[in-house]
Amino acid sequence: MNVIKRSVSGVLGGGAVFAILYAGSRFDIEWIVGILILIVAYPAGIEYLQLMKKMGISVAQPEFLIWIPLLVFGYVVLDGRYGDVVLFLAISYQVLRYLGELPHQTGFMQAVAGVFGLLYIPWLLSFFYLIYNHLGVSYTLVLLLMVWGYDTGAYVLGSLIGRHQAFPYVSPGKTWEGVAGGFAVTVIGALLGSSIALAWEPAAFWIGFPHILGLSFIVGMAVQLGDVFESKLKRAAGEKDSGTFLPGHGGTLDRIDGLLFALPVFFFYYHHILRLM
């Protein structure tokens, strides 16, 4: 039953994301992607605060959450020219907010949790808009296919033939067989992207194929690292899932943990390596 819920909610969620990306590209309304990011970032921020609270770190919820839409639209409005300024103001506020908290260790951990949460969720998600706006919807689709491909390959292969635990103290369900399956399907996702994203085709075949392997490897590593990091976060909070955002998938953070780490990696690889082709 959980597999059915996972599959149905995954298809519906993925379909909604593709529909929004298509509408933004087809009708030239890039800001709609900012709405999509906000829909994801806001509940993820709430889940993050709840995990922090269960770890004994109480971050003021209203003052933290108000910065999420400000940050998102700071990177969307006016082509993102003031995004980093908003980020600096958000970080400064989190530091100043807990400057007078006593004991000092408590205030320091609250400030660290507030700053890290803003970097971890809305700032990393801002790379989604940068990829969409500067590289185009084709590259955004390819990235999603790679990330979802890794998740799918790791889950299916790990469930079917997984025997050797990869991270037994953090995520006992993760196996090396699943990791290998994740990397394999990431390559397939990148190649599949060339059939629906023509701009990606030169990078996918012939002379560009080594880049597919290289990019699939580092994106896969980033997805796995993001997943393990969020598992460590949940373990520290004593929780199995970050929330119940999607049936069968857990919370919002459970769905985007790998994507968060993959976004800057994909953006960096394109700008500093693929651009040299």
Secondary structure, 3 states (H helix, E strand, C coil): CHHHHHHHHHHHHHHHHHHHHHHHHHCCCCHHHHHHHHHHHHHHHHHHHHHHHHCCCCCCHHHHHCHHHHHHHHHHHHHHCCHHHHHHHHHHHHHHHCCCCCCHHHHHHHHHHHHHHHHHHHHHHHHHHHHHHHHCHHHHHHHHHHHHHHHHHHHHHHHHHCCCEEECCCEEEEEHHHHHHHHHHHHHHHHHHHHHCHHHHHHHCHHHHHHHHHHHHHHHHHHHHHHHHHHHHHHHHCCCCCCCCECCCECHHHHHHHHHHHHHHHHHHHHHCHHHC
